[in-house]
Amino acid sequence: MSPAADRVCIVGAGPAGLSLARALRRLQIPYDQYERHTDVGGIWDLDNPGTPMYESAHFISSRKVSGFFDHPMPDHYPDYPSHRQILDYTRDFAATYGLRDDIRFGAEVTHSEHDGDSWTVTLADGTLQTYRALVCATGTTWSPRLPTVPGEFAGEVRHSATYRDPMEFRGRRVLVVGLGNSGADIVCDAALIADASFLSVRRGYHVIPKHLFGVPADEFAESGPSLPLRVERPVFAALLRVLQGDLTRYGLPKPDHKLFESHPLLNSQLLHHLQHGDVTVKADIAAFEGDRVRFTDGSTEVVDLVLFATGYDWAIPYVPEKYFTWRDGRPDLYLTAFNREHRNLFGISYLEVNSSAYTLFDRVSNVVAQYLHDQVHAPDRAAAFDELMSAERPDLSGGIRFIDSPRHTSYVDGRAFRKELDRVSERVGWEPLGTGIFDRLRSGQPIG
């Protein structure tokens, strides 16, 4: 066993892990970072085994409102960068802040145990390390959820996590199951290549085009006045009706929830393919029947490939479940990051959000880093935060009643989350991003 009791352990070198590493480095907190792959980037690296990324994938939020804090994406990037551009950007972030030097690549953390006031971490090669804190930053899209369907199917059944290239669809009759953003992207790929393309959906969704009046939709929303939800929702819904009309005429079910109450479906290509008959909408799957799929409305289709874009089960396989409280398959964490029982166990990236995740990673990382700093240098401030953590369960919904599904159990509204992080920081005496805390550190001035 190698002692590292004064250090923090970060597992994962994707965007969330890199964000936390920068925050620790800026507060001069020693840490070790482990990444089982051979480079940084997480899911954005197509060579990373198990990544759900595919060749046609682009960032779901737009360039100007995304990215790490004070490290904007390059101006020459398009409104919605490709997965390769996001990977390059993420690696540039790691290089700019010197983060690669403290990452041990090809090192998989297989187990961890709480031992007194520290964590004992086991690596795949059998190495044991002890740390004062453990930060899980391995993300939520590594354990594909594949539903069970009655009957026997003569064709191929896969999860969308295995999909990479549109050429896989050539000469095939393809059924994509699920209308999340990945499902919408993939069925649009199939519409261009496959002999026939079908989209199976259980419920209707509000489809938001990627641009409104020539401006990225999220940038359009961010640049306008901050309106109460009771005003913003009907205004935006009316705008979508004017721009798109009634989507049920293309076969999509009418949404059973209000606008904003589910994860936003941003796609401009899907309606094009529906309008041109390149994609046929089908009901939920009822059963497999040889080379056919039967749907709940009684119709059937001959299909060669069924691709389930049905999401992922959240898992932190290297931490025993007893150390987290799980609700509907999601870890119950204060401010999406802090374990209420074990004050030295954290999760960065375990959230669903209706805005860019990168900037939220930085905001959460800033709070985690200041808490870890104060556990050693300003225990009174850390204790004040402990009291908030024990007493509060803040509402991060922004007044939105999200649909009742496991995915939305840990869903947060970006604006509400940012406000709550700032409120907590102000009460404890921490400084939010952008207030000069890191500038003072770089000049040698202490923060506590």
C-alpha positions in Angstrom: 0.0 0.0 0.0 1.3 3.4 -1.0 0.2 6.2 1.4 -1.3 9.4 -0.2 -3.5 10.4 2.8 -3.1 14.1 2.1 -4.2 13.8 -1.5 -7.5 13.6 -3.4 -8.2 10.8 -5.8 -10.1 11.7 -9.0 -11.4 8.8 -11.1 -12.0 9.7 -14.8 -10.4 12.2 -17.1 -13.4 13.3 -19.1 -14.7 16.9 -19.0 -16.0 16.6 -15.4 -12.8 15.1 -14.1 -10.6 17.7 -15.9 -12.8 20.5 -14.5 -12.3 19.2 -10.9 -8.6 18.7 -11.5 -8.2 22.4 -12.6 -10.2 23.6 -9.5 -8.0 21.5 -7.2 -4.8 22.7 -8.9 -5.8 26.3 -8.6 -6.4 25.9 -4.8 -3.1 24.0 -4.5 -4.8 20.8 -3.3 -2.6 17.8 -4.2 -4.4 15.0 -6.1 -3.9 12.0 -8.3 -6.1 11.3 -11.3 -6.8 7.9 -12.9 -8.1 7.3 -16.4 -8.5 3.7 -17.7 -8.3 4.9 -21.3 -5.1 6.1 -23.0 -6.0 9.8 -23.3 -8.4 12.5 -21.9 -11.8 13.2 -23.4 -14.2 10.6 -21.9 -17.1 9.8 -24.2 -15.9 12.2 -26.9 -13.1 9.9 -27.9 -14.4 7.3 -30.3 -11.4 5.1 -29.5 -12.5 4.9 -25.8 -14.0 1.5 -25.4 -17.7 1.7 -24.5 -18.3 5.3 -25.6 -21.8 6.0 -26.9 -20.4 8.5 -29.4 -21.0 8.1 -33.2 -19.5 9.6 -36.3 -22.4 12.1 -36.9 -22.6 13.3 -33.3 -22.5 17.0 -32.5 -22.7 19.0 -29.3 -26.3 19.4 -28.2 -25.7 22.8 -26.7 -24.2 25.6 -28.8 -20.6 26.9 -28.9 -21.1 30.4 -27.3 -23.0 29.2 -24.2 -21.0 26.0 -23.7 -17.5 25.1 -22.7 -15.4 25.5 -19.6 -15.4 28.7 -17.6 -12.9 31.3 -18.9 -11.8 28.8 -21.7 -14.3 29.5 -24.6 -14.5 27.3 -27.6 -12.6 28.7 -30.6 -14.4 31.3 -32.7 -13.9 29.3 -35.9 -16.0 26.4 -34.5 -19.5 26.1 -35.9 -22.6 26.8 -33.8 -22.8 23.1 -32.9 -19.3 21.6 -32.9 -18.7 18.0 -34.0 -17.6 15.3 -31.6 -14.0 15.6 -33.0 -14.0 19.3 -32.3 -15.2 18.8 -28.8 -12.5 16.2 -28.2 -9.9 18.6 -29.6 -11.3 21.4 -27.4 -11.3 19.2 -24.3 -7.7 18.1 -24.9 -6.6 21.7 -25.4 -8.2 22.5 -22.1 -6.1 19.8 -20.4 -3.0 21.0 -22.1 -3.6 24.7 -21.4 -3.9 24.1 -17.7 -1.2 21.5 -17.4 -3.6 18.8 -16.3 -2.1 15.8 -18.2 1.0 15.6 -16.0 -1.1 14.4 -13.0 -3.1 11.8 -14.9 -2.2 8.2 -14.8 -3.5 6.7 -18.1 -4.3 3.1 -18.6 -5.1 2.8 -14.9 -8.5 1.5 -14.0 -9.9 1.9 -10.5 -11.7 -1.3 -9.7 -12.7 -0.9 -6.0 -12.7 1.5 -3.1 -13.4 1.2 0.6 -14.0 3.8 3.3 -11.3 3.3 6.0 -11.7 5.7 8.9 -11.2 9.2 7.6 -9.7 8.1 4.2 -10.4 6.0 1.2 -8.5 2.9 0.1 -8.5 2.7 -3.7 -7.6 -0.5 -5.6 -6.3 -0.4 -9.2 -6.6 -3.1 -11.8 -3.0 -4.0 -11.4 -3.5 -4.7 -7.7 -2.0 -1.4 -6.4 -3.6 0.1 -3.3 -3.6 3.8 -2.5 -5.1 5.7 0.4 -6.6 9.2 -0.1 -8.2 11.8 2.1 -11.1 12.1 -0.5 -12.5 10.3 -3.5 -14.1 12.1 -6.4 -16.1 10.0 -8.9 -16.1 11.6 -12.4 -16.8 8.7 -14.7 -20.1 9.9 -16.0 -23.5 8.3 -16.7 -23.4 6.8 -20.2 -21.4 3.6 -19.8 -24.0 1.1 -18.9 -26.6 0.7 -21.7 -30.2 0.0 -20.8 -31.6 -2.7 -23.2 -35.3 -3.5 -22.7 -36.7 -7.0 -22.8 -39.2 -7.6 -25.7 -41.5 -10.7 -25.9 -41.0 -13.0 -28.8 -38.2 -14.0 -31.1 -36.5 -11.8 -33.6 -34.7 -13.1 -36.7 -32.7 -9.9 -37.2 -30.1 -8.0 -35.2 -30.9 -6.3 -31.9 -28.4 -3.7 -30.5 -28.2 -0.7 -28.2 -27.4 2.6 -29.7 -24.1 2.6 -27.7 -22.7 0.2 -30.3 -23.6 2.4 -33.2 -20.7 4.3 -34.9 -21.2 4.9 -38.7 -24.2 5.5 -40.9 -22.8 3.0 -43.4 -23.9 0.3 -41.0 -27.5 1.0 -42.3 -26.8 0.4 -46.0 -29.3 -2.1 -47.5 -31.2 -2.6 -44.2 -34.6 -1.9 -42.8 -33.8 -0.1 -39.6 -36.0 0.5 -36.5 -34.7 3.0 -33.9 -36.4 2.8 -30.6 -36.5 6.0 -28.4 -36.8 9.7 -29.2 -34.0 11.2 -27.1 -31.4 13.4 -28.9 -29.3 10.3 -29.8 -32.3 8.4 -31.2 -33.3 11.4 -33.3 -29.8 11.8 -34.6 -29.4 8.1 -35.5 -32.8 7.7 -37.2 -31.8 10.8 -39.4 -28.6 8.9 -40.3 -30.7 5.9 -41.2 -33.0 8.1 -43.3 -30.1 8.9 -45.6 -28.7 5.4 -46.0 -31.1 2.6 -45.0 -33.7 1.0 -47.3 -36.4 1.9 -44.8 -36.2 3.9 -41.5 -38.7 3.6 -38.6 -38.8 5.4 -35.3 -40.7 3.8 -32.4 -41.8 6.2 -29.7 -43.8 5.7 -26.5 -44.7 9.4 -25.9 -44.7 12.7 -27.7 -42.0 15.3 -27.2 -41.6 18.9 -27.9 -39.1 19.3 -30.7 -37.0 22.4 -30.5 -35.1 23.5 -33.7 -31.4 24.1 -33.3 -31.8 27.7 -34.6 -34.4 30.3 -33.9 -34.3 33.3 -36.3 -30.8 32.3 -37.3 -29.5 32.1 -33.7 -28.8 28.9 -31.8 -31.8 28.1 -29.7 -30.0 28.1 -26.3 -28.2 31.3 -27.2 -31.5 32.8 -28.1 -32.9 31.8 -24.7 -29.9 33.0 -22.8 -29.7 36.4 -24.5 -33.3 37.3 -23.9 -34.8 38.7 -20.7 -35.1 36.3 -17.8 -38.9 35.7 -17.7 -40.9 33.9 -15.1 -41.7 30.3 -16.2 -45.5 31.2 -16.4 -44.6 33.8 -19.0 -41.7 32.1 -20.8 -43.4 28.8 -21.4 -46.5 30.0 -23.3 -44.4 32.5 -25.3 -41.9 29.9 -26.4 -44.6 27.3 -27.0 -46.5 29.8 -29.2 -43.3 30.5 -31.1 -42.7 26.8 -31.8 -46.3 26.4 -33.1 -45.8 29.3 -35.5 -42.5 27.9 -36.8 -43.4 24.2 -36.9 -47.1 23.8 -36.9 -48.8 20.6 -35.5 -46.2 17.9 -35.3 -48.8 15.1 -35.0 -49.5 15.4 -38.7 -46.1 13.7 -39.2 -47.1 10.8 -37.0 -45.5 12.0 -33.8 -47.7 11.6 -30.7 -49.0 14.7 -29.0 -46.8 15.4 -25.9 -48.3 14.4 -22.6 -46.4 17.0 -20.8 -45.8 20.8 -21.0 -42.8 22.4 -22.7 -39.6 22.2 -20.7 -40.9 19.4 -18.5 -38.6 16.8 -20.2 -35.1 16.9 -21.5 -35.1 19.2 -24.6 -35.1 17.5 -27.9 -33.0 19.7 -30.1 -33.1 18.6 -33.7 -33.8 20.3 -37.0 -33.2 17.3 -39.3 -35.9 15.0 -37.9 -38.8 17.2 -39.1 -37.2 17.4 -42.6 -37.1 13.6 -42.9 -40.6 13.2 -41.5 -41.9 15.8 -44.0 -40.3 13.9 -46.8 -41.3 10.5 -45.7 -37.8 9.3 -45.1 -38.7 8.3 -41.5 -42.0 6.6 -40.5 -43.1 7.0 -36.9 -44.4 3.8 -35.1 -45.9 3.2 -31.7 -44.1 1.4 -28.9 -42.9 -2.2 -29.5 -45.3 -4.9 -28.4 -43.4 -8.1 -29.6 -40.9 -9.6 -32.0 -42.4 -12.0 -34.5 -39.6 -13.5 -36.6 -38.6 -11.0 -39.2 -41.3 -8.6 -38.1 -41.9 -6.2 -35.2 -45.4 -5.8 -33.9 -46.3 -2.5 -32.3 -48.9 -1.6 -29.7 -51.3 -0.2 -32.3 -51.4 -3.6 -34.0 -49.3 -2.7 -37.0 -46.2 -4.7 -38.0 -43.1 -4.0 -40.1 -40.4 -6.1 -41.6 -37.1 -5.0 -40.0 -33.5 -6.2 -40.2 -32.0 -4.1 -37.4 -33.5 -2.9 -34.1 -31.4 -0.2 -32.4 -32.5 0.7 -28.9 -31.7 4.3 -28.1 -33.2 3.7 -24.6 -30.7 5.4 -22.3 -28.3 4.2 -19.7 -28.3 2.9 -16.2 -26.2 5.0 -13.9 -23.4 3.1 -12.2 -20.3 3.7 -10.2 -18.9 0.2 -10.2 -15.7 0.9 -8.3 -17.6 2.2 -5.2 -19.8 -0.2 -3.3 -23.5 0.7 -3.4 -23.6 1.0 0.4 -21.6 4.2 0.3 -24.3 6.0 -1.8 -28.0 6.5 -1.3 -29.6 5.5 -4.6 -33.1 6.8 -5.6 -34.6 5.5 -8.9 -31.2 4.4 -10.0 -29.6 7.8 -9.3 -27.2 8.7 -6.4 -28.8 11.1 -4.0 -26.2 13.9 -3.8 -26.4 17.4 -2.3 -26.0 19.9 -5.1 -25.5 16.8 -7.4 -22.0 16.3 -6.0 -21.8 15.9 -2.2 -22.4 12.7 -0.3 -24.3 13.6 2.8 -23.0 10.7 4.9 -19.4 10.5 3.7 -18.0 14.0 3.7 -15.0 13.0 1.6 -16.9 11.2 -1.2 -18.1 13.2 -4.2 -19.6 12.8 -7.6 -19.0 15.2 -10.5 -21.1 14.6 -13.6 -24.1 12.8 -12.0 -26.9 15.0 -13.3 -29.2 15.7 -16.1 -29.6 19.3 -17.1 -31.4 21.4 -19.7 -28.3 23.5 -20.5 -24.6 23.1 -21.1 -23.0 20.7 -18.7 -19.4 21.9 -19.0 -20.0 25.3 -17.3 -22.0 23.6 -14.6 -19.1 21.1 -14.0 -16.9 24.1 -13.4 -19.3 25.7 -11.0 -19.7 22.5 -9.0 -16.0 21.8 -9.1 -15.3 25.3 -7.7 -17.6 24.5 -4.7 -16.1 21.0 -4.2 -12.6 22.4 -4.3 -13.3 25.2 -1.8 -14.9 22.7 0.6 -11.9 20.4 0.4 -9.6 23.4 0.9 -11.6 24.5 4.0 -11.7 21.0 5.5 -7.9 21.6 6.1 -7.4 25.3 6.2 -10.8 26.8 7.4 -12.7 24.1 9.3 -15.4 26.6 10.5 -16.4 27.3 6.9 -16.4 23.6 6.1 -18.6 23.0 9.2 -21.0 25.7 8.0 -21.4 23.9 4.7 -21.9 20.6 6.5 -24.9 22.1 8.3 -26.4 23.3 5.1 -25.9 19.8 3.6 -27.6 18.1 6.5 -30.5 20.5 6.7 -31.4 21.4 3.1 -32.8 19.6 0.1 -32.9 22.5 -2.4 -35.4 22.6 -5.2 -33.2 22.8 -8.4 -36.2 22.5 -10.8 -36.6 26.2 -11.4 -40.4 25.7 -10.9 -40.6 23.1 -13.7 -42.5 20.0 -12.9 -40.4 17.4 -14.8 -42.1 14.3 -16.0 -42.1 11.3 -13.7 -39.4 9.1 -15.0 -36.1 7.7 -13.6 -34.2 10.0 -16.0 -35.7 13.1 -14.5 -35.2 12.0 -10.8 -31.9 14.0 -10.7 -32.9 16.5 -13.4 -32.0 20.2 -12.7 -32.7 23.5 -14.4 -29.5 25.2 -15.3 -30.5 28.6 -14.2 -31.9 27.4 -10.9 -28.8 25.3 -10.2 -26.4 28.3 -10.9 -28.4 30.5 -8.5 -28.4 27.8 -5.8 -24.6 27.3 -6.0 -24.1 31.1 -5.7 -26.5 31.3 -2.8 -24.7 28.5 -0.9 -21.3 30.0 -1.6 -22.5 33.4 -0.3 -23.9 31.8 2.9 -20.7 29.9 3.6 -18.3 32.6 2.6 -17.0 31.1 -0.6 -16.5 33.0 -3.8 -18.2 32.0 -7.0 -16.4 31.7 -10.3 -15.4 35.0 -11.8 -14.8 36.9 -8.5 -11.0 36.9 -8.5 -10.3 34.0 -6.2 -8.0 32.2 -8.6 -6.3 35.5 -9.6 -5.4 36.0 -6.0 -4.1 32.5 -5.6 -1.9 32.9 -8.6 -0.3 36.0 -7.0 0.3 34.0 -3.8 -2.4 35.5 -1.7 -4.2 32.9 0.6 -8.0 32.5 0.6 -8.4 31.3 4.1 
